[in-house]
Amino acid sequence: MSVPPSRPAYNRPALIALVVVVALGCLALAWWQWERFDSATGTGQNLGYALQWPLFAAFAVFAFFRFVRLEREAGEPAAPRPDKAEAPREIPAGLLPERPKAAAADDPDTAAYNQYLAGLHANDIDAETRAAGLHATERNAG
């Protein structure tokens, strides 16, 4: 667990200054986009940005207050809630379906199929070496 900060979040000058600078910067950009929209070359895109920048400023302020609230709540011990029933901590047996069992390694059908696949792989390797102009005297099909 992290060590709680020495001063509360709502009393951190650097964080407050950052939020103020970001919010004022966003509002200045909104003003600039509004001026561009009012000019002769202004477009609807400028209007969209002029309406969007104040939302960014509001989000910066909201994020600051949310951070302060979460940090304050993290410092307080969690009070037990008597009105809520305790949630189960493990899944009861028989609730989920059983996982399928893997076939045994000594199954003759599986062994025959694996041998068939190994033969196909060996034939594939032979075809590739012949196509590449190589003549391998020894091979390992895995």
N, C-alpha and C positions, 0 to 999 in steps of 0.2 A: 504494500500500500504506500502511496505517496505521502510525503509529509505535508500537512496543510500550510498554506502560505502564512507569513508573519502578519500581513495586513489583509483585511477583507477585500474582496474583489471590487466592491463599490467605492473603495478608497485607494485605488491605484491610479496615480496621476498619469502614468504613461498609457495605460489602457483607456482611460477617459479621453486623453488627448488624441489617441489614435481614432477612437470612435467619432470624436468631434471633427477631426480633419477629414475622415472618410465621408461623413455625412455632409459636411460643407462642400467637399469636392464634388460629390454627386449632385448636390443642389446647384452648384456653379455650372456643371455640365448640362443640367436640365435647362438652366437659364440660357446658356449658349445655344442649345438646340432649339429652344423656343424662339430666340432671336433669328436663327437661321431659317426657321419655318416662316417667320413674318417677313423675311426678305423676299426680293423678287425671284430668287432662285430656290426658294424653300420648297420642299416636297413633303408628302405624307410621311416619308421615312423620318424626317426631322421631327415631325409631330409625335410619331411613335416613340422616338428616343426621348423627347421632351417629357413625355408622360412616364417613361420607363425609369429614368434616373431618380426621380423622387422615391420610387419603390425600392431602389437599391439603398438609398439613404435610410428609409424606414426600416429596411432589413438589418442594416448595421446597428441601428439603435435597438431593435428588437433582439438581435443576437447578444448584444451587451447585457441587456436586462435578463435575458434567459441564462446567460453564463453566470451572472451574479446570483440568480435564484438557485441554479443547480449547485453552485459552489457553497452557498449557504446551507442548502439541504444536505450536502455531503458532510458538512461539519457537525451536523446534529445527529444524535443517535436515532436510529429508526425505531419508532414506537410500534409495538405490536398492535395489530388491528383485531379487536375481538369480534367485530361483526362479520368478518370473512372466515369461512371455513378453510382449514389448511389444505392446500393442494396435495395430491398424492405425489410422492417423491420417486416411486418406481412403478413400472408397468406390471400390473397383476399377471400372474402366470395364466396361460390359456387365453389371453385376450387377443394376441396376434397369432396368425397361422404359423405352423411349424415350417422351418426352412427345409428345402429339399435336400436329401442326403446325396452326396457324391457317390458315383458308382465305384465299386471296389476295384482295385488295380488288378485283381486276379480274374476279373470277368472275361470269359473267352471272346464274347462279341466285341467288347471294347478293345481287347488286345488285337483281334483280327482287323478291326477298323484302323487302329493306329499303325499296324503293319502296312495296310493298304495305302494310308496317307504317306508313310515314309517312302514307299515305292514310287508314288507319284512325284514326290519331291526329288528323289534320285533321278527319275527320268527327266524332270525339268532341268536339273543341273547338267545332265549329260547333253541335252539339247542346247543349252546356253553355251557350254564349253565348245561344242562342235561349231556353233554359229560364230563364236569368237575366234575360231581357228586354233584353239588349244586342244591338246590331246593329253588328258590327265589319265595316268595309269592307276592312280589311287584316289578314292573319293571317300568322303564321310558325309552321309546323308543326315546325320544328326541323330 
